[in-house]
Amino acid sequence: MTTTATQDPYTERRNSHRWEVPELYNMAADVADHHPRDKRALILESAVEGQREVSWGEIQDRSRQIAAMLQSAGIKKGDRVAVLLPQRSDTPAAYLGVLRTGAILVTMSLLWAAEPIRFRLEDSGATVIIAEESARRLFEGFDGKFIEIDSPEIAAAPAEFQNVETKADDPALIFYTSGTTGRAKGIVHAHRTLLGHNEFEYCHQLGDGDVFFGAGDWAWSLAKLMGPLRLGATHLVFRPEGGFDPAALLDAMSRHRVTSALVNPTFLRKMREDVPDAGTRFPLSLRTVCSSNEPLTPDLITWFDEQFGVTLLDYYGSTESYPLLGNYPDVRVKPGSMGKPLPGWDVRLLDENEHEVPAGETGEICLRARSNPQFPLGYWNLPEASTAAFGGDWYHTKDQAYTDEDGYFWFLGRTDDVIKTSGYRVGPYELEAMIRELDAVKDVSVTGVPDELRGQSIKAWIELMPGHTGGADLSKHIVAHVKEHFSRFAYPRFIEYVSALPKSATGKVQRAQLRALPHIPREGQPS
């Protein structure tokens, strides 16, 4: 008798996965309309709206009222509607209401200032914006229609609306990139994009009865809201009175028995700094916690596991397309690795000629074009850029990585961020994590600077903890620490102490800004 070896869970999922995309598909209908009206959709913990539970019936009715009002305002299929709202009880209904009409949703964040908001409105050609009255100052001069989210007209609109028929390939969303290397570009996604977000199925393993918390603004990633809701999870909406309040958040997560969460390393570092004994103070019911947006360092994985007994699962993607790679609850995690490709995602490491590189060698993370439902339709009103980015056989992320003998991916850095010194490629993230271990260091970014001998030398830009002062002694200590624990050659030959590192609205250090600053070549010393 012949016996077949049992496949590991990851290989089994990869081999058995098939995308199922119907011809007609509307994201709003798929997310919202199959839930019982009395089922809990949201748990609201808001300094503005108070504490309460929001049912699916409330969201379904409110979204249809918003859709009806948009239709009465003349919105038709393919028109652009911008939504500029904080995390409030009816923000999901506003998103769903736009999608019901067949219009294209342009997500806007209050983290943006007036100029980038005006640019996005003009570039997208939005004719309607849904916002709070207090946000009107951010889009003064907008010549379209303003629908105030608290307007009595919405409540007076009928709670019945026939969804406009949409195909899976019809445009549904425009997300704007951060614009760190030029004006922001609008990435257009079809309704089918949500079907490609299988990280909630495979990484979070969400289902009916789970309570989910996703850190960050929904406008930056609509999937973190819609994906869990579609699968039947209840979403914890946490809106503190001031800025980030990790203790209050942990308290809310504990009380509401959150079972799964999506966070990012910046979020985790702030939590560790403010609540180092988080696990003792706030017992949680977490089963899975995933991290994205920036590389997850091993020290954070260790700290979180010590506090809560849960292994953080890193996954990776780009603004244009994600997730490409991930870790899974029932598959071995290698701390510091981004894991392996999501089932259904054909991801390879390629050289400059689009040839796959062998394990251990550096290549660019690339996704086979049009191989999954999440693949974008293109950039809004930029046909040449769309063809260049999405029209070939592969989508190039411009991120460098290598794979080990087990097929795990290890991030090195952006193509522009990878430092080539003395013939070696140095990814900034591992070096930054090593420097960040020092008590005096609050945050750090590493870039390359021109060096006639080495091609590039490594420069560390360091933000210090309160009470610490930069100087020659600290610089020597940092260099010695790196040489001992990281590399004898990949250490910073230049160190500059800064009051604050330049960061995007989502907390990412903007290395391009650091590279643009003048370099004062005083080796090993702060300027």
Buried (B, 14 or more C-beta within 10 A) or exposed (E): EEEEEEEEEBBEBBEEBEBEBEEEBBBBBBBBBEBEEEEBBBBBBBEEBEEEEBBBBBBBBBBBBBBBBBBEBEBEEEBBBBBBBBBBBBBBBBBBBBBBBBBBBBBBBBBBEEEBBBBBBEBBBBBBBBBBEEBBEBBEEBEBBBBBBEBEEBEEBEBEBEBBEBBBBBBBBBBBBBEEEEEBBBBBBBBBBBBBBBBBBBBBBBBEEBBBBBBBBBBBBBBBBBBBBBBBBBBBBBBBEEEBBBEBBBBBBBEBEBBBBBBBBBBBBBBBEEBEEBBEEBEBEBBBBBBBBBBBBBBBBEBBBEBBEBBBBBBBBBBBBBBBBBBBBEBEBBBBBBBBBBBBBEBBBBEEEBEEBEEEEBBBBBBBBEBBBBBBBBBBEBEEBBEEBBBEEBBBBBBBBBBEEEEBBBBBBBEEBBBEBEEEBBBBBBBBBBBBEBEBBBBBBBBBBEBEEBBBBBBBBBBBEEEBEBEEEBBEEBBEBBEEEBBEEBBBBBBBBBEEBBBBBBBBBBBBBBBEEEBEEEEBBBE
